[in-house]
């Protein structure tokens, strides 16, 4: 048996594999694995579950590829989904990549306006939506396919199951090469409208490296990432990277529930579990007891800073520390406490960890572009030349990415502040001024404010993060009303509902503060930092 490659050699192998000029996503993510191996275990809300093998996934995706071919979809065309975790979702994804098309993920909590904006910006030609989600897909230049069952047909749509039953399977697949477009997704819109990010196929190398080294997933792991595949972390950690590695991944259909989570972990013998810190907080504070006889071996979190109380519960209750990990849509996962036995370092509370394999991460002096001294706060940055897994060069549609790089292009700037210890351990200080991280979801204030501003009662508004003991942060809004608008008892609920309907169900403001004016700079910019200070002071 050949010896295991070194970490550096393994990173080089992955880059070579996913960067090849003839790299084929359908083969890399499915076709090269044994047909009888389990790709996904899909858990239904009632607790029942079914296995989907790579062979079955291949056959199903060939039929969906036939549907796309009949619709005239080919290489480079954008195909979106508005779907929850299911066998249908992974079938659709692999079918998209089988014909060389590009996947556009949409978060199921988005309302119609947010869905429409992303479909238009990406140039999507087809949308596949779960039956319950399909009413949120507006009429447009795109065809709409409905997955699952529904009581009544929605005008202008087609049933996915019926189309797949009639389509001729596409047994081949399209090589797109390492630089070929794989995914077209959007940032959370922290400083304006959401930015489109197109991931090439070689971007997957970084996520497989993360699965192997950051999460420590092995061939005998029973792996479950609970993140939503509508966002980068859930898509790549729960779906794409496990497909690339050829290991089983658990997909639990439906929303988060403490009892259901413990039941799945116990019933399937989950060994590796990754989720947002909010999930771990909920598990630790719930009255639902921890089941006996769990097989958990590795716990990981991402999406928001890991606060100390999580491990204050997890270590005594589970005998395991949760390892914090950090990344961004543009670059993937770059910092964390790796689980791989050759890379593990002691977990320190309120620290981010170290640079993960394939990445060189440093802290720069603000305004200088040179490395900060150990312990000195500065800008968290990726050394581009020394990070072989780096693929990001700019945003889709020609949107400027100048503020993401130093003037000489040597460093990618995350927009977050951190400090670096003598041993290379990174400690998070704060994030960019505007982003709100709630339960692992990055929420940009721009779209929430845009939705609020469309209400007839609102003259001006600002949205900021407020501290929350369970979610880490929640959205709160400061609103200036139009002249002569009365402050009724139901106004706050009305504004919250308005945001849910116009933007997304998860991003509504938990509180709405009616104020006479908003603090501004002399140039007229709203001082959100001042609003955050007010909320932080009130929480003490």
N, C-alpha and C positions, 0 to 999 in steps of 0.2 A: 504493500500500500504506500502510495506517495505521501510524503510528509505534508502537513498543512502549510500553506504559504504564509509568509509573514504578513503582517497587517498591510504594510506598504505594497507588497506584491499582490495581495488580494484586491486592494483599491485599484491598482493598475489593471488587473484582470477585468474587473467590472467596467472600468472606463473603456477598455478595448472592446469588450463585448457590445456595449450599448452605443459606441461611437462608430462602429463599422459602417462603411459606405452602403452595404447591403443589409443593414440591420432591419429586422422584420418584427414589429411589435406583437403581432398575433402569435408568431412562433416563439419569441422570447418569453411571452407571458402565459403561454398555454401549450403550444404544439410540442415543445421540447420535453415536457414532463410526462411521466407514465399516465396513460389514460385512466387507470383504475385508482390513481391517487386522489384523495379528497382535496378539492380546492377550497370549498367553503362549507361551513355548517350554518344553515340559516335557521334562526330561532324565532318562532312566531310568538305573538303577544300572550297566548295561552300557555306557553312553555314547551309546546311540541317543537321538534326540530327535524330537519332533513339535510342529508349530505348531498353536495353537488360535486361530482368528480371532474377532473380536467377533461376526460373524454366526453362527458355529458355537456360540459360548458363549451367544448369545441363544436359539437354538433349543433347545439342551440344557437351559438353565435354564427355559424355558417348559414342558418336559416334567416337570422336577422340581417346578416350581410346581404342575403338575397333580396330582402325587403328594401334595403337601402339602394341596392343596384337598380331595382325596379323604379325607384324614385329618382334615379339619375344621380345619386350621390357617389362621389369618387374622391380621389386623393385631394386633400386640402380643404374639402368642404366641411363646414361646421355643423355638428349635430349636438343638440343640447338635451339634457334630461332635467326633469323636475320630479325626482323619485326618491323614495326612502330605501333603506337597506333591504335588498331582496335578491332572489335568483334572477328576476327580470333585469334588475339594474346591472349586474355583472355580465349578463348575456348581452345586453345592449352595448356596454362599454367595449367588450371584445369584438363584437360585430362592427362597431364603428372603426376600430383600429384594423380589422381584417381587410376593409376596403380602402384603407389609407386615409380615412377621414379624421377630423380633429374633434375631440370631445370638449363640450362646454358644460361644466357642472353648474347647477343652480340649487341654492339652498331652499329646502321645502318650506321654510318659514317666511320666505319672501312673498310680498303681496304683488298684485298685477303690475304696478308701475315699475317696481324693481326688476321683475321678470322681463318686462318689455324693454327696459333700458339695456339690459345685458344681451338680450337676443338681437336687438338692433345693432349694438356696438360690435358684437362678434360677427355679424352677418350670417347668423344661423339659418340653415335651410330646412331643418327638421327639428321638431321638439317631441321627445317622448315623455309623457307625464303619467303618473299614477292617476287612477280614476278620480280620487278625491282632490287631486291637485289640478286637474285639467281645466276647471272653470277659471283658474287664475292666468291661463295662457291666453293672451289677447289675439285677436285676428291680426294677421300680418303676412309677410312674404314667405313664411315658413309653413310646412305641413305639420299637422299635429297628430301624433299617434298615442292612443290611450292604452296603458298597461293595466292588467288586473281586470276585475269585474266592476260593473256599475249598473244601476237600475235603469238608466236611460241613456241613450246615445246623445252625445254633445254635438251640435251642428258643426260641420266642417272638420270633424276628426275621423280617425280610422282606428279600429280595434287592432292592437298589436298581435294578439293571439291569432286572429283570423288571417291577417296578412302573412304571418309566419307559416301558417298551415298551407298556404297557397304558393309561397315563394319557392323558387328553385334554389337549393343551397349553393353558396359560393364556397367551393372546397379549397381554393387557393387563398393566398393572402398577398398583400402589397408591401414589399420592402420600401421603407421610407428613408432609411439611413439615419445615422446618429443625429444629424442636424434637422431631420424632418420634424414638422410640427405634430405634437402628440395631444396636448391639452391647451385650451385657451380659456383661462379663468380670470377672475377679477379680484383685485385687492378690496379691502373693506371701505375704501374711500375716506381716509383719515384727513386729507388736506384738500379735498375737492371731490369731483365725481370719481367713482372707482376706476382704477387704472387696469387695463388689460395686460395680462402677462401670458405669453405663449411659451410653453415648456417644450423643448425639443426632446426627442426620445432619449438622448444621452443624459438628460436630467434624472432619469430613473436610476442610473448608477448610484447617485448620491443617496437615494431612498433605500436601495437594497443594502448599501453600506451601513446606513443608519439602522436598518432592521437587524443586521448581523452584529454590528459592533455597539451601537447605541442601546438598542433594546435587548440585545443578546439572544435573539430568537435562534433556535437550533432546529435540526430536523425532527427531533422528538418532542418539540414544544407543542402545546395546545394554546394557541395564541388568539387573544381577543383585544382589539383596539376599539374602544367604545365611541370614538369621535365620529362626527357626522361627515359622510363623504361629499357633502356639498361644499366643503372647504378643503384646502390643500392637505392639512394634516390627516384628516379622515380618509380622503381619497387615496393618498399614497401609502399611509401606514396601514390602513385596514384592507385595501384592495390591491393596489398596484404592486407594492413591494412584496407582499406574500405571494402574489402570482409570479413575480420574477424569481423568487427564491424557491417556489414550488412547495410551500408549506400551507397547511390548512389554516384558514382564518375564520373566526366566528363573526357572523353578522346577526345582530339582534334587531328584529323588525319592531318598530314602535318607539315611543319615547322612553326616557330614562325612568326607572322605578327601582327603589332600593331592594325590595323583596325579590323582584324578578332578576336583578343583577346577581344577587347572592345565589339564587336558585340555578342560574346558568353556570356560574363559576363552579358550583358544587357538582351539578349534574354532568357537565362535560369534562370535568377535571382540568379546568384552565390552569396552566402553569405560568403564562406570561400575560399580564393585564396592563393596558395603557389607557389612560383617560385624563380628562381635565382635572385639576385640583378640586374643582367644585364637586365632582363625583366622589372623590375620596372624602371630602368634608361631609357630604350627605351620608355616606356609608358609616362614617365615624360618629355622627351625631344622631343617627336614627335609633329608634327603639327596637328595630329588627335585629335579632342576635346574629353574630357571625356563625355560620354553619361549622360543624365539626368536620375534621378529616379533609380539609382543603389541600389541594396540590400546588398552590401558588408558590412560585419560586422567584419571580421577578416582577416588580411593580414600577411603572413609569408614568410621568405626567408631562403635559405640554399645553401650550395655549395661553398660559398666564403664569405669573410668578408663584412658586410653591411656597406657601406660608408655613411657618414652623409647626403650627398645631396639627398639620396633616401627619407628619412623622411622629409627633408626640402621641398620636393615637395608633398609627400603623405599626410602629416598632413593637410596643407591648402587646397589641391585639393580634397581629399577624406574624410577628417575628421577622418582618421585612421592612426595609426603608424604601420609600418611594423615591425614585431617581428623577430629578428635574431635568428637562430638556428644552432647548430654545431654538427657534428657527423662524423663517419668514417665507411667504409665498414665493418671493423672487428667487431665493437661494436654496431653500430646503432647510434641513436641520444641521446646525453648525456648532452648537455648544451643548454640553450636558454632562451628566455623570454616567459614563458608559457601563453597561452590564457585562460586556465581554470579559472573561476572566483574566486575559492578558492586559487589560486596560483599566480595570476598576481602581478607583481612588476613593478614600473615605468621603461619605456624604456629609457636607457641612450645611447647617441650617442657614437659610437666607443667602445661599450662594448658588450660582448658575451651573458651576462645574468647569470643565476644561474644553478646549477645542476638540471636536470629534475628528476621527480619521478622515483625511482628505481635505481638511480645512485648516487654515492658519488664521487665527482671530487675535486681534490686539485691541488696545484702547489708545485712542489718539487725543492729544491735547486739543481742546476746542479752539477752532480758528487757526490752528497751526499745521495740521496734517502730519505731525510727527508723533511718535509713540510717547505716551505719558509715563511718568515714573510709577513704580509699584505703589499701589495704594492711592494714587491720584485719580479722582474722577475725570472721565472724559467720554469721548464718543466711541461706542462699540463698533468695530470695523473689521471687515474681512480683507485680508491681504490677497488680492486677486491672483497675482503671479504664483504665490505659494499655495494656492488652493486648487488642486487639479479637478475637483468636483464642481467648480464654479461654472455656470452656464449663462447666467443673466447678463445681458448687454443693454437692454432697453425695453421700453413698454410698447405695446401694440399700438398701431395707428399713428405712429410717429410722435406720441406724447413724450415730452422731454424726461429723461432720467438723470439730468445733470446734477440734481441735488442728491442723488444716490451715490455719487462717486466724488472722490477728491479731484481737484483740477487736473492732476496728472494721470488720473485713471488708475492709480496704483491701489486704491482702497475703495471697497464698497461700504457705504455708511448705512448702518441699520436704522439710524434715527433714535436709538436708545442710548442711555448713559449707563456707564458701568465703571468698575475699577478692577485692576488686575493685581493679584498677589505675587509674591516672589516665586511661588511654585507654579505660576500660570493659572491658578484658579481665578475665575471671573466672578465678580459680585455685582448683581444688578442694582443700579441706583434709582433710575426712573426711566419712563418711556417718553416718547415724543409727546408734546403738549396736548394733542387732541385725541389720540386713540383711546378708546374705552374697551377694556378686556373684561367681559362678563361671562363667567362660567366657561372660559376657554374660547369664547367667540370674540373676535376683534370687530368692534363696531365703530365705524367712522361717523362723527357727528354731522357731517355734511348732509347725508341723505335723511337723517332723522329731522334735522332742522328744515330741510327742504319740504318734508312732508308736513311738519307743523306749520310752516309759513303758508301753506296752501289753505289752511283753515281761515274762514272769513273773520274770525275773532282776533287773529294774531297779527300784530303790527311788526313785531321783531322778536327773535328768540335766540337762545344759545343752549347747547346741550353739552354737559360735562359728566365726568365720572364721579360717583359718590361711593365712599367705602361701604362694603356690605360684608357681614361676617360669614355668609355662606357662599355667595357668588364671587367674592373678592371685590368686585365693583358692580354697580348698576348704573343705568342711565337716569339722570335727572335733568329737568329742563327749567330754564328761567325764561319767562314769557312776558313781554310787554303787550298789553291788549290795545286794540284800536279804540279810538275815542268813542265814548258813550256805550261801550260794550259792558254790560253788567257782569259781575263775578258771581255767577250762579253756583249753587251747590253741586251741580252735575258737570260743571265745566271741565274739571280735571279728568273725569272719566271720559268725557266726550273727546278731549284732545288725545288721550291715550288710545282710544278706539280708532281715532282718525289716523294715527301713526301705524297702528296694526294693519289697517286696511290699505293705506297708501304706500307703506314701505315693508315692514316685516313684523311678524307676531312676537318675535323675541326681543325686538329692539325698542319697544315703547318706553317712555320715561316712567319710572316707578313713582316719581313725585313730580308735580308741576308747581313751580314757585311763581306766583304772579307778582311782578315787580313794576315799579314806575319807570325804570331805565336800566340799561346794562352798562357796566363799567367799560370804558374804551380808552385806547391810547390817543394821543393828540392827532394821529393820522386817521382815527376813526375805526381802528380794528378793535374787535371785542376782546377784552382781557379775560380769557377763560381761566387762566391761572388764578386770578382773583376770585372767580366763582368757586373754583375747587377749594381754595383756602377757606372760604365761608363754610362750605359743606364739611370740610375736615374739622374745622373748629367746632361746628355744631355736633359732630359725632363724638367728640371727646367728653 
